[in-house]
Structure formats: C-alpha cells, structure tokens
Amino acid sequence: MEQVPFDEVTTSAARDAGGWLGALPVAVVATSAEGAIVRWDHAAEDLLGYTPHEVLGRHIAELLHPDADRSLGRSLWEGAATGRGVMGVVTAWHKEGRPLELEIWACPVPARHRGGTTVLVLASEAEAARRIRGSSAVWDGLFSRSPVGIAILDTHLRFLRVNPALEAMNGLSQAAHIGRRLVEILPDVNAADMERAMRRALDEGRPVLDSRRTGRTPADPDHDHVWSGSYVRLEDTDGRPIGIAATLIDITAQQQAQLEADAGRRHLALVNEATLKIGTSLDLERTAQELADVAVPDLADAVTVDVLDSLAVGSELGAGLVGGTTLRRLAKAPLTGSPVTAVLAPLGRTLEFPANAPYTRVLGACHPYVVARFDSQAVAPAAGHSEAPGKLLGLGVHSFMMIPLLARGVVLGTATFYRTRPLGPFTEDEIALAGELAARAAVCVDNARLYRREHDTAAVLQRSMLPQHISPPPGIEVAHRYLPASDVNEVGGDWYDVISLDDGRVALVIGDVMGHGTAAAAVMGRLSASVRALARLDLDPESMLYQLEAALDDLAEPMLATFLSVVIDPATGHCRITNAGHPPPATVAPDGTARLLEIPPGLPLGVGGIRFVTTEVVLPLGSLLVLYTDGLVEARSSDIDARLTELTELLAAPVRSLPALCDRLLTHLVPAAADDDIALLVVRVGSGA
C-alpha cells in the first residue's frame, strides 16, 4: 500500500476541516517512559530551533527553562506510569537562548515494539493557542447568537454549516441545508443569481456586498421578502480558496419604507411641478392641457380632461345632473403617438352621458371612480353602448380612474387617467395624488371662468359707455375704433367721445383709466358721463379737468386716469388742447406731412395739486387730427420713440379713407394680440372734409 507522508495528510485534513487546524503550528514529540526523547518532528524543530540530532536521546526536562518549575515533568512521567494524560503551560528554552512559553498536551500510548510505554507530547506556542481559542469562542458565539443569517459553503457552493438565524429566515433546519445547494432547497427565490454572485467572490477573491435575494421561503410562503447578502471567500494558510462565508439580512421593511419614501418624493415633485405648470394662464383649454401633460407619464400613461359643456361655451353651469350630463373634451395626453388616446374622442368633441353613466355618477357624487382591474368583466356593462372600452382593454389598459374637477364646492368636469404599463393598479396614494392635481387644475379652471365672466361684464360695461353712433357736426369727418386686449384680465378704461358745442365748435376727448377689469370700466363710464355734462356747460378745459379730478377724489379707492381734450373750431382750424398725462396727438397736413403736436405732457388726473395748461394750435383746413391711447404705441419689446416714429410714417402714407387709415394703424402697429386695450379717434378738419 502506498505510504502518504504525515505532513501531507495533516495539511489536507486541515483544508477539509475549513483551514483552522493549519492556523496553529503543533509540534509532535515522543519520549520513552523515562522521559528520553525518541521522536522530534519538523514542527518541533521550527518551534524550539533544535534539530532531531541535537535532542534525540536527551531527557525532555533538559529543554525546560533553567528556572522553570520541574513539577510538570514529574507529572508527565507519573501520568505515563498511571495511564493519565496531562495538560499545561511550561516555559521552554529556545536554542537561541530565550525563554518560550509552550502549551503542551501529553498522554501515554503503548509502545509498538519492546513493550513498555511511550509518552506522546503535542506542543504549541501558548500565546498562539490562546489566540486561536479566543477567536474560536468569539466565532462560535457570533455564529450561534447573531441575528444575521450566516452560512459556510464549500467550493461547490454546498452548505457546510448555517446558524439559527438563517434557519429561521429560510424556514429549514440545518440538516436540510447541509450538503445541498441553494437552488435545491429554495426554488422560490432568485437562487441562480445569488450563486453567480458567490461564484464571483470565490473566483475573484473580492467580497460581494449587498447582493439582493428576493422571493418567498418556507418561513413565510405567502409573502415576498427582500434580503441583502454579502459573500466573502475563505482561504487556507496558503491563500487557496476553501469555501464561502455568506451573511444575510432581511431588509423587507427597510425596502418597503424606501419604496414609500421614493414614491413620496416623486409625488411631492409632481405636485411641485403641477404648481409651476398648471394655471400659467386664464385660458380654459390651456389649463386643461397642462393638467393632462403634467400627469403623463409619471402618474398615468394617458389622460383626458373634460369640462361641462356649459362651462366651455361660457354660459351658466346649470342646476344639476338629474337627466345626465354633457361634457366637452378640452385636453388629452399624449396628443400624438399613443394608441390609447387615438381611440378616445378627439379634442373639442361634445360627449353626452345618461344619468347612470360613470361620468355622470362621478360628477354627481363628487368622488373618484376607480376601476382597479380593468378587465372583460369590468367593461361588459359598457360594451353594448360603446366600442371604446373593449378597444382600451385590447390596447393593454388594466386600470383607470376618473377624478372630478371640484372648485369652491362647484363641479366643473372630470379628469380620467389610464394605465397600461405593468405597474399594478392605481394605489390609494396615487388616487390621492390625482385628486391633488385635479383640485389644482379645477381652481385654475374656475379662476378662468370667473375672470371670463368679469371680462365679459367689463367689456359689456365698457362698450355700453362708449359712443355707439357718432354723428359728426358740420365741418368735420370722424372715424374711430376700439380694440379690447387679448388677455381676459386686460379689459380696461380706454374711451373717447365727440361732443358738439352750441357755437359750432366740437370737443374731441380721449382718456385711459389706469387699471383693468370692471372697476376701471366703471370709473371710465363715470368720467365719460361727467365730461359730456361739463362740456355742455361751456366750462373752459382747465376747469373741466379740475372737476374730473374732484370726481376721482370722491372714489373709495384712489384711481388715476390720463385725459386729452381738444376743442376745435371746424371753420378756422383753431384748437385748444389740454393734456393730463396722455400721449400727444398726431396731425397730418393737407400735403401729407405727419408729425406729433408739441404740447406739455402734464400729469394724470388723480395725482392732485397739478396746474393744467392749455395750448392753442391752428391746423390748416383739411388736416387730420389723430387721438389714441397708449395701447397703440406701447409694446413690451420696443422703444416708445421708435413706435411713435412708426406711427407718423404710417400716417404720412396716402390712404383712401379715414376708416381705412384706422385699419392700417391697427394692422401694422398691433399685428398680434393686443397687450392692452386701444382707443383710436381720427378727425378731418374743415372744408377739406
């Protein structure tokens, strides 16, 4: 039989045992019953420095430190004689002349030859032995008591040992683990992924940290869990891999908390985005589209927004929904590229729903309507009335919700959210989030409704106070225009008038109450009525302006207004011009020369303490006099002087009639939507009329 060297046998055994035996060098010495050394191995030579030749035949007590207690030696031989083993710590004398503390184990064994007894002595450095025992105790305590799951696996990734915490996590005993791989005992977790991570740690020698295990174990077969695993390669004293140490922590609760925190942050970010992007204007359609755009794709894959048809057309909202409801589709997202929105009604379409339809119920109950699982059973009731639900189901819609648009206790419409991605049905948090977005949009929609109503009221009030039909007195020709601002909040107090006086003269007036809305229009009406009454009393222009300023002082809230008065004699062209902070009038001579009249600008009415000045000018008969408000010449992106120059250039060009001149000025100076309302009055003076 082939002999295997002793050193190879012990080294192999140490590796198979996990490498710990090889961590403590142990010397093997044998003596006769009398104490003479008969065996001295290489480990003993490494430990004390003596070669076998130097110690064989010597009494083992001679290797002790000269000052050491010799009683142990006597115990050894007594033990050998009585058949008992002994264990203890002695101080030996190293060949280099230094003491060395040894921990020894000695026991008698029968001699194979010549009868008698041989004493086998195992010795190691005492400090190293204590360190190994301490490490082992710490390891055993950690392994058995740690709440972290711990496992030792061999190089074939088979379990060698598991601690109680891992037994509890997996719901399997240690016996069910030993000798088997993870893929064999836990098929309902991502075991293959974990084994790849362990193999990587084993092959590369670098630890693998936070490798996630997900799935279910016999410990809790009805719920998914998430574990964080880390893998470290175990090596023998020569650096060769002997296995894997694995640790596992259940992080299901932390993972859920993290997911909830991430969802909360996403929801907060979406609400913040909605605050910035919804309600950027008072336009109804734009606000509805902003709601749809914000919700896609972070909350839903498709969204439609519908409002009551009465709201869309600007009429009263109506008394109730007993007989059903009619909605107008104002927005949907995505506008293009989505099969879902392609099968839904287009923008601008009027949608009629009976009293028992979900849309009507949502509006009537003022509560969300949610279909968590949109399936064939859910769409069956609607299949006989419309093909859309079946088409949506075929396109992968699996969950949807309708959220009413409520503002100040008034129902305005509904927003519908569709989900196609595999994210599961809409959750309670997502329904609440959709409610927040819808509430934000509803307030903006209601603001648009209220502003539109105020705008309409102001516009009606303003138009009713402007001269409806101007009958020019003899000797002058008149053309006029009024253009409201495009923004619903920009209807203001611009006005003009032509007043015939008793002596044949004519008072041309134009003004602009600073401010917008109903209040400005009402003040404008008050001033225009006062001007007409004061002009017929034949007051001089300065006195009339003081009276107008007194009328402004009587208001509960202070107001300012610019005002320009021109009293003209059509027979002579003589003009008396009084200005209170208004843009200067322009004139066009019969030869086509256009210029701005140089008159003192003055300060607006309402400032108080101002002395008004009248300038007298004589215009050639046949001249044009052009009065206008600042909306005609002011623009946010242009210099006022450049705009006034453009005005005079337009006036200098030939034109066939005064109405055509008004149209030219508005077309060229206000090519896009007006930022402010505009009043324009053009008069031809004298016999050239």
C-alpha positions in Angstrom: 0.0 0.0 0.0 1.4 3.4 -0.9 2.5 5.4 2.1 1.3 9.0 2.4 3.7 11.4 4.1 2.4 12.6 7.5 2.7 16.3 6.6 0.5 16.0 3.5 -2.1 14.1 5.5 -2.3 16.8 8.2 -2.4 19.7 5.7 -5.2 18.0 3.6 -7.1 17.3 6.7 -6.8 20.9 7.8 -8.1 22.2 4.5 -11.0 19.8 4.6 -11.9 20.9 8.1 -12.1 24.5 7.0 -8.5 25.7 7.4 -8.4 26.4 11.1 -6.2 23.4 12.0 -3.5 24.8 9.8 -3.6 28.1 11.5 -1.9 26.8 14.7 1.6 25.1 14.3 1.7 22.0 16.6 4.9 20.1 17.4 4.7 16.3 17.9 7.3 14.9 20.3 7.5 11.4 21.7 9.5 10.2 24.8 10.2 6.9 26.5 8.6 6.2 29.8 11.8 7.5 31.4 11.5 10.9 29.5 14.1 10.3 26.8 13.2 12.0 23.5 12.6 9.3 20.8 10.7 11.4 18.2 11.2 15.1 17.1 9.3 16.3 14.0 9.8 19.4 11.8 7.2 21.4 13.7 9.2 20.8 16.9 12.4 21.9 15.2 10.6 25.1 13.9 9.2 25.8 17.4 12.4 25.4 19.5 15.2 25.6 17.0 16.8 22.2 17.8 17.4 19.6 15.1 16.5 16.0 15.8 20.1 15.1 16.0 20.6 17.6 18.9 17.7 16.4 21.0 17.1 12.7 20.4 18.1 10.6 23.5 18.1 13.7 25.7 15.7 13.9 28.6 12.8 16.2 27.8 13.2 18.1 31.0 16.5 19.4 29.8 14.6 21.6 27.3 12.8 23.4 30.0 13.9 26.9 31.2 16.5 26.6 34.0 14.3 28.5 36.3 11.1 26.7 35.4 9.1 24.5 37.7 10.1 20.9 37.1 6.9 19.5 38.7 5.3 19.3 35.3 8.0 17.0 34.1 7.4 14.7 37.1 3.6 14.8 36.4 4.3 13.6 32.9 6.1 10.6 34.0 3.7 9.9 36.8 0.9 10.2 34.2 2.8 7.9 31.9 3.1 5.4 34.7 -0.6 5.6 35.7 -2.0 6.0 32.2 -3.4 9.5 32.6 -2.9 12.4 30.3 -1.7 15.9 31.4 -2.1 19.4 30.0 -0.4 22.6 31.0 1.8 25.5 30.2 5.6 25.4 30.6 8.5 27.6 29.8 10.9 26.0 27.4 14.4 27.1 26.5 14.8 28.0 22.8 18.1 27.1 21.1 18.7 30.9 20.6 18.9 31.3 24.3 15.5 32.8 25.0 12.5 31.5 27.0 9.4 30.4 25.1 6.1 29.7 26.8 4.5 26.5 25.5 1.2 24.9 25.9 1.5 21.1 25.9 -0.7 18.1 25.9 0.9 14.8 26.9 -0.6 11.3 27.1 0.9 7.8 27.4 0.5 5.4 24.5 1.5 1.8 24.4 4.8 1.2 22.6 4.5 -0.8 19.4 7.9 -2.6 20.0 9.7 -4.0 23.0 6.6 -3.4 25.2 6.5 -0.6 27.7 5.0 2.9 27.4 5.7 5.9 25.1 4.6 9.4 26.1 3.2 11.5 23.1 3.7 15.2 23.6 1.9 17.8 21.5 3.2 21.4 22.0 2.4 24.8 20.6 3.3 28.4 21.4 1.0 29.3 24.3 0.1 32.8 23.0 -0.9 31.5 19.6 -3.0 28.7 21.2 -4.8 31.2 23.5 -5.5 33.5 20.5 -6.9 30.6 18.4 -9.1 29.5 21.3 -10.3 33.1 21.8 -11.1 33.5 18.2 -12.9 30.3 18.1 -15.0 31.2 21.1 -15.9 34.6 19.6 -16.7 32.9 16.3 -18.9 30.3 17.9 -20.7 32.9 19.9 -21.2 35.2 16.9 -22.4 32.3 14.8 -24.9 31.0 17.3 -26.3 34.2 18.6 -26.1 36.7 15.7 -29.4 37.9 14.3 -27.8 38.0 10.9 -28.1 34.8 8.9 -24.7 33.2 8.4 -23.7 30.2 6.3 -20.5 28.4 5.4 -20.4 26.8 2.0 -17.7 24.7 0.3 -16.2 25.4 -3.1 -19.1 23.6 -4.8 -21.4 26.1 -3.0 -22.9 23.3 -0.8 -23.9 24.3 2.7 -21.5 23.1 5.4 -23.0 25.0 8.3 -25.8 27.5 9.0 -26.6 29.5 12.1 -30.0 29.6 13.8 -30.9 33.0 12.3 -30.5 31.6 8.8 -32.6 28.5 9.7 -35.3 30.9 10.8 -35.1 33.0 7.7 -35.3 30.1 5.4 -37.7 28.0 7.4 -35.4 25.0 7.1 -33.3 23.2 9.7 -29.5 22.9 9.4 -29.8 19.3 8.5 -32.0 20.3 5.5 -29.2 22.6 4.3 -26.0 20.5 4.8 -24.6 19.1 1.6 -27.1 20.8 -0.6 -27.0 24.0 -2.8 -29.3 27.0 -2.5 -31.0 26.3 -5.9 -32.0 22.9 -4.5 -33.6 24.0 -1.2 -35.1 27.4 -2.1 -36.6 27.3 -5.6 -38.9 30.3 -4.9 -36.0 32.9 -4.6 -33.5 34.1 -7.2 -31.1 31.4 -6.1 -29.3 31.3 -9.5 -28.4 35.0 -9.3 -27.1 34.5 -5.7 -25.0 31.6 -6.7 -23.5 33.6 -9.6 -22.5 36.3 -7.0 -21.0 33.7 -4.7 -19.1 32.1 -7.6 -17.7 35.5 -8.5 -16.5 36.0 -4.9 -14.9 32.6 -5.0 -13.2 33.0 -8.3 -12.0 36.7 -7.9 -11.3 36.8 -4.2 -13.1 40.1 -3.8 -16.1 40.3 -1.4 -19.5 40.8 -3.0 -21.7 43.2 -0.9 -25.4 43.8 -0.9 -26.4 41.2 -3.4 -30.2 41.1 -3.2 -32.2 37.9 -2.7 -35.9 38.2 -3.4 -38.8 35.8 -3.2 -40.5 33.5 -0.7 -39.2 30.9 1.7 -41.0 28.2 3.8 -40.6 30.6 6.7 -43.3 32.9 5.1 -44.6 31.2 2.0 -47.4 33.8 1.4 -45.3 37.0 1.2 -42.4 38.2 -0.8 -39.3 39.3 1.1 -36.0 41.1 0.2 -32.7 40.1 1.7 -29.3 41.7 1.4 -26.5 39.2 1.1 -22.7 39.5 1.3 -20.2 36.9 0.3 -16.5 36.5 1.4 -14.1 33.9 0.2 -12.5 31.7 2.8 -8.8 30.7 2.3 -6.3 28.3 3.9 -2.9 29.5 5.2 -1.5 29.2 1.6 -4.2 31.5 0.2 -6.1 28.8 -1.6 -9.9 29.0 -1.6 -11.7 26.6 0.7 -15.2 27.9 0.6 -17.6 30.9 1.1 -18.8 32.7 4.2 -22.3 34.2 3.5 -24.3 36.7 5.6 -27.9 37.5 5.0 -30.1 40.3 6.4 -33.9 40.6 5.9 -34.4 44.2 4.6 -38.1 43.8 3.5 -39.3 46.5 5.9 -36.5 48.9 5.0 -37.1 48.2 1.3 -40.8 48.9 1.7 -40.0 52.1 3.6 -37.6 53.1 0.9 -40.1 52.5 -1.8 -42.7 54.5 0.0 -40.2 57.3 0.6 -39.2 57.3 -3.1 -42.9 57.4 -4.1 -43.5 60.2 -1.6 -40.6 62.2 -3.2 -41.9 61.5 -6.7 -45.4 62.6 -5.6 -44.1 65.7 -4.0 -42.0 66.5 -7.1 -45.1 66.0 -9.3 -47.2 68.3 -7.0 -44.4 70.9 -7.2 -44.3 70.6 -11.0 -48.1 70.9 -11.2 -47.9 74.1 -9.1 -45.5 75.6 -11.6 -47.1 74.3 -14.8 -50.9 74.2 -14.2 -52.6 77.6 -14.4 -50.0 79.6 -16.3 -52.8 81.5 -18.0 -56.5 82.1 -17.6 -57.2 80.1 -20.8 -59.6 77.2 -20.2 -58.2 74.8 -22.8 -54.6 75.6 -22.0 -55.2 74.9 -18.3 -56.9 71.6 -19.1 -54.0 70.5 -21.3 -51.5 71.5 -18.6 -53.2 69.1 -16.2 -53.0 66.2 -18.8 -49.4 66.9 -19.6 -48.2 67.0 -16.0 -49.8 63.6 -15.2 -48.2 61.8 -18.2 -46.1 59.7 -17.8 -45.3 59.9 -14.0 -48.8 59.1 -12.9 -50.6 57.6 -15.9 -49.9 56.6 -19.5 -52.9 58.5 -20.9 -55.1 61.3 -19.6 -58.2 63.1 -20.8 -59.8 66.2 -19.3 -63.5 67.0 -19.9 -65.5 70.0 -18.6 -69.1 70.8 -18.5 -70.3 72.0 -21.9 -72.0 75.0 -20.3 -68.6 76.0 -18.9 -66.9 75.5 -22.2 -69.3 77.8 -24.0 -69.3 80.4 -21.2 -72.9 80.1 -20.1 -74.1 79.4 -16.5 -73.2 76.0 -15.1 -76.7 74.7 -14.6 -78.7 73.4 -11.7 -77.9 69.7 -11.7 -77.2 66.3 -13.4 -80.5 64.6 -12.9 -81.0 64.0 -16.6 -77.4 63.2 -17.5 -74.6 65.4 -18.4 -72.9 66.9 -21.5 -69.1 67.3 -21.4 -66.7 69.0 -23.8 -63.2 67.3 -24.3 -60.6 70.0 -23.8 -57.4 68.1 -23.4 -55.7 64.7 -23.7 -52.2 63.5 -23.4 -50.2 62.3 -25.2 -51.6 64.3 -28.1 -49.8 62.0 -30.6 -48.1 58.7 -30.6 -50.4 56.9 -28.1 -52.8 54.1 -29.3 -54.9 54.8 -26.2 -55.6 58.4 -26.8 -56.1 57.7 -30.6 -59.2 55.6 -29.8 -60.7 58.3 -27.4 -62.9 61.1 -28.5 -60.9 64.0 -30.1 -60.4 67.4 -28.7 -63.5 69.7 -28.9 -65.9 66.8 -29.1 -69.2 67.1 -27.2 -69.8 64.0 -25.1 -73.3 63.2 -23.8 -73.8 60.7 -20.9 -77.0 59.4 -19.4 -77.8 59.7 -15.7 -76.4 56.2 -14.8 -73.1 56.6 -16.8 -69.9 56.5 -14.7 -69.0 60.1 -15.9 -72.4 61.4 -14.6 -72.1 59.5 -11.3 -68.6 60.9 -10.7 -69.8 64.4 -11.2 -72.9 63.8 -9.1 -71.2 62.1 -6.2 -68.1 64.4 -6.4 -65.9 61.3 -5.6 -63.3 59.5 -7.6 -64.4 56.5 -9.6 -61.7 53.8 -9.8 -61.6 50.6 -11.7 -58.5 48.9 -10.2 -58.6 46.0 -12.6 -59.9 46.9 -16.0 -60.8 43.5 -17.5 -63.5 41.9 -19.6 -65.9 41.7 -16.6 -65.4 45.4 -15.9 -66.1 46.6 -19.4 -69.1 44.2 -20.0 -71.8 46.7 -18.9 -70.5 49.4 -21.3 -69.8 47.1 -24.2 -73.3 47.4 -25.6 -73.1 51.2 -25.7 -69.6 51.9 -26.9 -66.7 50.1 -28.6 -64.1 52.3 -26.8 -63.9 50.2 -23.5 -63.2 47.0 -25.5 -60.6 48.7 -27.6 -58.9 50.1 -24.5 -58.8 46.6 -23.0 -57.2 45.3 -26.2 -54.6 48.1 -26.0 -53.5 46.9 -22.6 -55.3 49.3 -20.3 -55.6 47.5 -17.0 -56.5 50.2 -14.5 -58.1 53.6 -14.7 -59.7 56.3 -12.6 -61.9 59.3 -13.0 -61.4 62.3 -10.7 -63.9 65.1 -10.5 -62.8 68.7 -11.0 -64.1 70.5 -7.9 -63.5 74.1 -7.0 -65.3 76.2 -4.4 -67.9 73.5 -4.0 -68.8 73.5 -7.7 -68.3 70.6 -10.0 -66.7 71.6 -13.3 -65.8 68.4 -15.1 -63.6 65.3 -14.7 -60.1 64.1 -15.5 -59.6 60.4 -16.5 -56.3 58.5 -16.0 -55.4 55.3 -17.9 -52.6 52.9 -17.0 -51.1 50.4 -19.5 -47.6 49.8 -18.1 -47.1 46.8 -15.8 -47.0 48.8 -12.6 -50.1 47.3 -11.0 -53.4 49.1 -10.4 -53.6 52.7 -9.2 -52.9 52.8 -5.4 -54.7 54.8 -2.7 -51.7 57.2 -2.7 -51.9 57.7 -6.5 -55.6 58.3 -6.3 -55.0 61.0 -3.7 -52.2 62.4 -5.9 -54.5 62.6 -8.9 -57.0 64.4 -6.6 -54.4 67.0 -5.7 -53.6 67.6 -9.4 -57.3 67.8 -10.3 -58.0 70.2 -7.4 -55.2 72.4 -8.5 -56.4 72.4 -12.1 -60.1 72.9 -11.0 -59.2 76.1 -9.1 -57.4 77.4 -12.2 -60.3 76.4 -14.4 -62.7 78.2 -12.1 -60.5 81.2 -12.0 -60.6 81.3 -15.8 -64.4 81.0 -15.6 -64.7 83.9 -13.1 -62.2 86.0 -15.0 -64.0 85.4 -18.2 -67.3 86.4 -16.6 -65.6 89.5 -15.2 -64.1 90.2 -18.6 -67.4 89.9 -20.3 -69.0 92.1 -17.7 -66.3 94.7 -18.1 -66.4 94.5 -21.8 -70.2 94.9 -21.9 -70.0 97.8 -19.4 -67.2 99.5 -21.4 -68.9 99.1 -24.8 -72.2 100.4 -23.4 -70.5 103.6 -22.3 -68.5 104.2 -25.5 -70.4 106.3 -28.1 -72.4 103.9 -30.2 -73.1 106.2 -33.1 -71.1 109.4 -33.6 -72.9 112.0 -35.8 -70.2 114.4 -36.7 -71.2 118.1 -36.7 -70.8 120.1 -39.9 -67.2 120.8 -40.9 -65.5 117.6 -39.6 -65.3 113.9 -40.6 -64.7 111.3 -37.9 -63.6 107.6 -37.8 -63.0 105.6 -34.6 -62.0 102.2 -33.4 -62.0 100.3 -30.1 -59.9 97.1 -29.7 -60.1 95.2 -26.4 -57.0 93.4 -25.1 -56.5 89.7 -25.8 -55.9 88.8 -22.2 -59.2 88.4 -20.3 -57.8 90.4 -17.5 -56.8 93.4 -19.7 -60.2 95.0 -20.4 -59.6 98.4 -19.1 -60.9 102.0 -19.1 -60.0 103.4 -22.6 -62.6 105.7 -24.0 -63.3 108.5 -26.5 -66.1 110.9 -27.4 -67.1 113.6 -29.9 -69.3 116.3 -28.3 -71.0 119.1 -30.4 -71.0 122.5 -28.6 -73.6 125.3 -29.1 -71.4 127.7 -31.1 -70.4 125.2 -33.8 -67.2 124.1 -32.1 -66.5 120.4 -31.3 -64.9 118.8 -28.2 -62.8 115.8 -29.0 -61.9 113.8 -25.9 -60.0 110.6 -25.2 -58.9 109.1 -21.9 -57.5 106.0 -20.2 -58.4 104.9 -16.7 -55.3 103.2 -15.3 -56.3 99.6 -14.2 -58.3 96.8 -15.7 -61.5 94.9 -15.2 -64.9 96.0 -14.1 -63.6 98.7 -11.7 -61.7 100.5 -14.5 -64.6 100.2 -16.9 -67.0 101.7 -14.2 -64.7 104.6 -13.5 -64.4 105.2 -17.2 -68.1 105.4 -17.5 -68.3 107.8 -14.7 -65.7 110.1 -16.2 -67.2 109.9 -19.7 -70.6 110.9 -18.4 -69.1 113.8 -16.4 -67.1 115.1 -19.4 -70.2 115.1 -21.6 -72.2 117.1 -19.0 -69.3 119.5 -18.2 -68.6 120.2 -21.9 -72.1 121.3 -22.5 -71.9 123.7 -19.6 -69.2 125.5 -21.7 -66.6 125.3 -19.0 -63.1 126.1 -20.1 -60.9 122.9 -20.5 -58.8 123.6 -17.3 -61.9 123.9 -15.1 -63.3 120.7 -16.6 -60.1 118.8 -15.7 -60.2 120.1 -12.1 -63.8 118.8 -11.9 -62.8 115.4 -13.2 -60.0 115.2 -10.7 -62.5 116.1 -8.0 -64.7 113.2 -9.2 -61.7 110.8 -8.9 -61.1 112.1 -5.3 -64.7 111.0 -4.4 -63.9 107.4 -5.2 -63.4 104.9 -2.3 -60.2 103.6 -3.9 -57.7 106.1 -5.5 -57.6 105.9 -9.3 -55.5 107.6 -11.9 -56.5 108.5 -15.5 -54.9 110.2 -18.4 -57.0 112.6 -20.4 -56.7 114.7 -23.6 -59.2 117.4 -24.6 -59.2 119.2 -28.0 -61.8 121.9 -28.5 -61.7 122.7 -32.2 -63.5 125.2 -34.5 -64.1 123.4 -37.8 -64.4 126.7 -39.7 -61.0 128.1 -38.8 -59.0 125.0 -37.6 -58.3 126.7 -34.3 -57.7 124.2 -31.5 -57.4 124.5 -27.7 -55.6 121.4 -26.4 -55.3 120.4 -22.7 -53.4 117.4 -21.7 -53.3 115.4 -18.4 -50.5 112.8 -18.9 -51.9 111.4 -22.2 -49.8 110.5 -25.3 -49.5 113.6 -27.7 -51.9 113.8 -30.6 -50.6 113.5 -34.2 -51.6 115.6 -37.1 -51.3 115.2 -40.9 -51.2 118.3 -43.0 -53.1 118.5 -46.4 -49.8 117.9 -48.2 -49.3 114.6 -46.3 -46.7 115.8 -43.7 -47.3 114.0 -40.4 -46.0 115.0 -37.0 -46.7 114.8 -33.3 -48.0 118.1 -31.8 -45.6 119.6 -29.2 -47.7 120.2 -26.2 -46.9 120.0 -22.4 -47.4 116.4 -21.3 -49.0 117.2 -17.9 -49.6 114.7 -15.2 -52.5 112.2 -14.9 -55.8 113.0 -13.2 -55.8 111.9 -9.6 -52.3 112.9 -8.7 -53.6 116.1 -7.2 -52.1 119.6 -6.8 -51.4 119.9 -10.5 -52.0 123.1 -12.6 -53.3 122.2 -16.1 -52.1 124.1 -19.1 -54.0 124.7 -22.4 -52.1 125.0 -25.7 -53.6 126.8 -28.7 -52.8 125.4 -32.2 -54.2 126.3 -35.7 -54.5 123.4 -38.1 -54.8 124.0 -41.9 -58.2 123.1 -43.1 -58.2 119.6 -44.5 -55.7 118.4 -41.8 -56.1 115.2 -39.9 -56.0 115.0 -36.1 -55.3 111.6 -34.6 -56.0 110.8 -30.9 -55.1 107.4 -29.4 -54.4 105.6 -26.2 -51.1 104.2 -25.2 -52.0 100.6 -26.2 -51.5 101.6 -29.8 -47.9 102.7 -29.4 -46.5 100.9 -26.4 -45.1 97.4 -26.8 -43.1 95.4 -24.3 -40.2 94.7 -26.7 -40.0 98.1 -28.4 -38.8 101.6 -27.6 -41.6 104.2 -27.4 -39.8 106.7 -29.6 -39.4 104.1 -32.3 -43.1 103.3 -32.1 -44.1 106.9 -32.3 -41.9 107.3 -35.4 -43.6 104.3 -36.9 -46.9 105.9 -36.2 -46.1 109.2 -38.1 -44.7 107.2 -41.0 -47.9 105.3 -41.3 -49.9 108.5 -41.2 -47.8 110.1 -43.9 -48.7 107.3 -46.5 -51.7 108.1 -48.7 -54.9 106.4 -47.8 -58.3 106.4 -49.4 -60.5 107.0 -46.3 -60.4 107.6 -42.6 -61.8 104.1 -41.7 -59.0 102.7 -43.9 -56.5 104.7 -42.0 -57.8 103.3 -38.7 -57.5 99.8 -40.0 -53.9 100.5 -41.3 -52.8 101.8 -37.9 -54.2 98.8 -36.0 -53.0 96.2 -38.5 -49.4 97.5 -38.6 -48.9 98.7 -35.0 -50.8 95.8 -33.4 -50.1 92.7 -35.6 -50.6 90.2 -32.9 -52.9 90.0 -29.9 -53.0 93.3 -28.1 -51.4 93.6 -24.6 -53.7 96.5 -23.7 -57.0 97.8 -25.0 -56.8 100.5 -27.6 -59.0 103.5 -28.4 -58.4 105.4 -31.7 -60.1 108.6 -32.9 -59.3 110.2 -36.3 -60.8 113.6 -37.4 -60.6 115.6 -40.6 -60.9 119.3 -40.0 -62.5 122.0 -42.2 -63.6 122.4 -45.8 -61.5 119.6 -47.0 -63.9 117.2 -45.4 
